[in-house]
Amino acid sequence: MPRTCIVTGKKPQFGRSYTLRGIAKKKKGIGLKITGCTNRRFNPNLKTKRFWDPEEKRFITLRLSTAAIRTIDKNGISAVKRKLQKEGAL
């Protein structure tokens, strides 16, 4: 299962983690130098959540980001479900 939110489309982003060495200039040093650089991955904050669908009278289980959960709380599960069905994601 891919780590993507079906409502917002959030997926992992890639970046770097830097290792620094030295004393900062504001602490009267000669400055910080980068001594190592490793690739890393920023994963979205995904949660598995069940929503009650009053139209179908059943629970729907979705894997969503926390931002998408807030969107569903604001707009309602019915509106979001219709939008997803229109796009073909659900």
GITA-V947661 format. One line per field, one symbol per residue. burial: + if it has 24 or more other C-alpha atoms within 12 Angstrom, else -. Layout:
burial=???
This chain:
burial=---+++++-----------------------------------+-+----+----------++++--++--+----+--++---------
